[in-house]
Amino acid sequence: MKRKLIAFDIDGTLLGTDKKALDSTREALVQLKEAGHLVTVATGRSRYLARDVIRDLDFENYIVCNGSAAFLSHNQVFKHLLDANELDRLVTTANQQGIDTAFIEMDRARRLTSNNVGAMAQAMMSFGAGVPEFDDQFPEEQEVYQALAFFGAEYQGQFEAAFPLFRFVRWHENCVDVVPQNGSKAATIQFLAERVGIAPQDIIAFGDGNNDKEMLSQAGVGVAMGNAASDVQSQADMVTADCDHDGIWKALKTLELI
């Protein structure tokens, strides 16, 4: 069997709605690694927010910050930082409209404003995180891989037009990820595959969210979880059961990888 690169989103994919991995998922990961496949996380979370999952499921390879950083055998092999000047402009523009922003470095996040802490908390608590600490000097001294802009759908399109160097990917009704325009999980997965000599058709990606659409559509086989929205499922080659009902195990059995 050809060696595959198999990439897994975390929330709603590796983890069920209780924020825990199913026993079937754990067993599937063990079998994939024993078969010699390159198995990696591909998440919108930063490394510090993904660390517990990485450790618990024994991942050595991981793509974090929506593709802005990648690690092989725990060594960083890729980085794609946000443009500092455009970030300054984004913070100013957002703050003028009462929109909060936060910046994400590899192992911590800091917010730059406190316009609506409640809305920030609602978004961050949706995946078990807290509101980032306040530090209005943070971006001046750190490498920023990703930003958060806490605005609702009523602002959709406004920031895309004003900031062409950035992509704004919604993951919560109150928040979007801000990532480089030409960066994505999909692009970084392709980078890793080329680095280790795995062909594009041998990439398999599992996901459920808006930030998974590119990797599902561009992978050799894109697998959408049953809990994914219909527009996400439409980008995949196959749809499996949801994250609470052995979706990963069932898809890998269908693909004859376990």
TAWO-V967393 format. One record per residue. N is the residue number from 1. RES is the residue in one letter. SS is DSSP state (helix for helix, strand for strand, loop for the rest). OMEGA is omega in whole degrees, 0 to 359 (* if undefined). D_LAST is the distance of its C-alpha to the last C-alpha in Angstrom with 1 decimal. Layout:
# TAWO-V967393
N RES SS OMEGA D_LAST
N RES SS OMEGA D_LAST
This chain:
# TAWO-V967393
1 M loop 178 11.5
2 K loop 176 13.4
3 R loop 181 13.1
4 K loop 165 12.4
5 L strand 184 14.3
6 I strand 186 12.5
7 A strand 183 15.3
8 F strand 165 15.7
9 D loop 180 19.0
10 I loop 189 20.0
11 D strand 181 22.4
12 G loop 180 21.1
13 T loop 175 17.6
14 L loop 181 16.3
15 L strand 175 19.3
16 G loop 181 20.4
17 T loop 176 24.1
18 D loop 179 24.9
19 K loop 176 23.9
20 K loop 177 21.3
21 A loop 177 17.5
22 L loop 176 15.8
23 D helix 180 14.4
24 S helix 177 11.1
25 T helix 179 11.2
26 R helix 180 12.1
27 E helix 179 9.4
28 A helix 179 6.7
29 L helix 178 9.2
30 V helix 182 9.7
31 Q helix 179 6.3
32 L helix 180 6.9
33 K helix 180 10.4
34 E helix 178 10.2
35 A loop 175 8.7
36 G loop 178 11.8
37 H loop 174 11.2
38 L strand 184 14.1
39 V strand 185 13.3
40 T strand 166 16.4
41 V strand 171 18.3
42 A strand 191 20.5
43 T loop 171 23.1
44 G loop 178 26.7
45 R loop 170 27.4
46 S loop 182 29.4
47 R helix 183 28.2
48 Y helix 177 30.3
49 L helix 178 29.0
50 A helix 190 25.3
51 R helix 183 26.0
52 D helix 179 25.2
53 V helix 179 21.7
54 I helix 180 21.1
55 R helix 184 22.3
56 D helix 183 20.7
57 L loop 172 17.1
58 D loop 174 17.9
59 F loop 172 17.8
60 E loop 182 19.8
61 N strand 181 19.7
62 Y strand 174 21.2
63 I strand 184 23.2
64 V strand 178 25.8
65 C helix 178 29.0
66 N helix 176 27.5
67 G helix 182 27.0
68 S loop 176 30.3
69 A strand 180 28.8
70 A strand 182 25.8
71 F strand 171 24.8
72 L strand 183 22.9
73 S loop 178 22.7
74 H loop 178 25.0
75 N strand 182 27.6
76 Q strand 182 28.9
77 V strand 183 28.7
78 F strand 171 29.7
79 K strand 179 32.3
80 H loop 186 34.0
81 L loop 175 36.8
82 L loop 180 38.8
83 D loop 186 42.3
84 A helix 181 44.8
85 N helix 179 47.7
86 E helix 176 45.8
87 L helix 177 44.4
88 D helix 181 48.0
89 R helix 179 49.0
90 L helix 180 46.2
91 V helix 180 47.1
92 T helix 181 50.8
93 T helix 181 50.1
94 A helix 183 47.8
95 N helix 178 50.1
96 Q helix 180 53.0
97 Q loop 179 51.3
98 G loop 181 50.3
99 I loop 179 46.6
100 D strand 176 45.0
101 T strand 175 42.8
102 A strand 180 40.8
103 F strand 183 39.5
104 I strand 171 36.3
105 E loop 186 36.4
106 M loop 187 33.3
107 D loop 175 33.9
108 R loop 176 36.3
109 A strand 177 37.7
110 R strand 175 41.4
111 R strand 182 43.1
112 L loop 183 46.3
113 T loop 180 47.9
114 S loop 182 48.3
115 N loop 182 49.3
116 N loop 184 47.1
117 V helix 179 45.3
118 G helix 179 44.3
119 A helix 176 42.3
120 M helix 182 40.6
121 A helix 180 39.7
122 Q helix 180 38.3
123 A helix 185 35.9
124 M helix 181 34.9
125 M helix 180 34.4
126 S loop 176 32.0
127 F loop 171 29.3
128 G loop 180 31.0
129 A loop 177 33.2
130 G loop 177 37.0
131 V loop 179 39.6
132 P loop 177 39.9
133 E strand 180 43.1
134 F strand 176 46.1
135 D loop 185 47.1
136 D loop 176 49.0
137 Q loop 189 49.1
138 F helix 187 45.4
139 P helix 183 44.6
140 E helix 186 47.5
141 E loop 187 46.1
142 Q loop 171 42.3
143 E loop 183 39.6
144 V loop 181 38.4
145 Y loop 187 34.9
146 Q strand 175 34.9
147 A strand 174 37.4
148 L strand 174 37.5
149 A strand 188 40.2
150 F strand 176 40.8
151 F loop 182 42.0
152 G loop 185 41.4
153 A helix 181 40.9
154 E helix 179 44.7
155 Y helix 184 44.5
156 Q loop 179 41.7
157 G loop 182 42.8
158 Q helix 183 45.7
159 F helix 177 44.0
160 E helix 181 42.0
161 A helix 185 45.3
162 A helix 185 47.0
163 F loop 185 44.3
164 P loop 178 42.8
165 L loop 184 41.2
166 F strand 167 38.9
167 R strand 181 36.2
168 F strand 187 36.3
169 V strand 183 33.0
170 R strand 175 33.4
171 W strand 178 31.0
172 H strand 181 33.6
173 E loop 180 36.7
174 N loop 191 38.8
175 C strand 172 37.0
176 V strand 167 35.6
177 D strand 174 34.0
178 V strand 185 36.2
179 V strand 178 34.4
180 P strand 183 35.7
181 Q loop 182 36.2
182 N loop 178 34.2
183 G loop 179 31.4
184 S loop 171 28.1
185 K helix 184 24.6
186 A helix 182 23.9
187 A helix 181 26.5
188 T helix 173 25.3
189 I helix 178 21.7
190 Q helix 178 23.3
191 F helix 180 25.4
192 L helix 180 22.6
193 A helix 179 20.8
194 E helix 183 24.2
195 R helix 184 24.9
196 V helix 175 21.9
197 G loop 176 22.0
198 I loop 184 19.0
199 A loop 180 20.2
200 P helix 182 20.5
201 Q helix 179 18.4
202 D helix 174 15.4
203 I strand 176 15.8
204 I strand 183 13.6
205 A strand 177 15.5
206 F strand 178 15.3
207 G strand 183 18.7
208 D loop 189 21.4
209 G loop 179 24.7
210 N helix 180 27.5
211 N helix 176 26.7
212 D helix 187 23.3
213 K helix 182 24.8
214 E helix 183 25.3
215 M helix 176 21.8
216 L helix 183 20.4
217 S helix 185 22.9
218 Q helix 179 22.8
219 A loop 173 19.1
220 G loop 173 17.7
221 V strand 175 15.6
222 G strand 182 17.0
223 V strand 176 15.4
224 A strand 177 18.1
225 M loop 180 17.7
226 G loop 178 19.7
227 N loop 178 22.3
228 A loop 175 23.1
229 A loop 185 26.6
230 S helix 180 27.1
231 D helix 174 28.2
232 V helix 178 25.0
233 Q helix 182 22.9
234 S loop 180 25.2
235 Q loop 187 24.0
236 A loop 175 20.4
237 D loop 178 18.7
238 M strand 177 16.9
239 V strand 181 17.5
240 T loop 177 15.1
241 A loop 184 16.3
242 D loop 187 18.4
243 C loop 178 17.8
244 D loop 186 19.0
245 H loop 170 16.9
246 D loop 183 13.2
247 G helix 181 13.3
248 I helix 180 10.6
249 W helix 184 8.0
250 K helix 179 9.4
251 A helix 181 9.5
252 L helix 174 6.0
253 K helix 178 5.5
254 T helix 181 8.7
255 L loop 178 8.0
256 E loop 178 5.6
257 L loop 174 3.8
258 I loop * 0.0
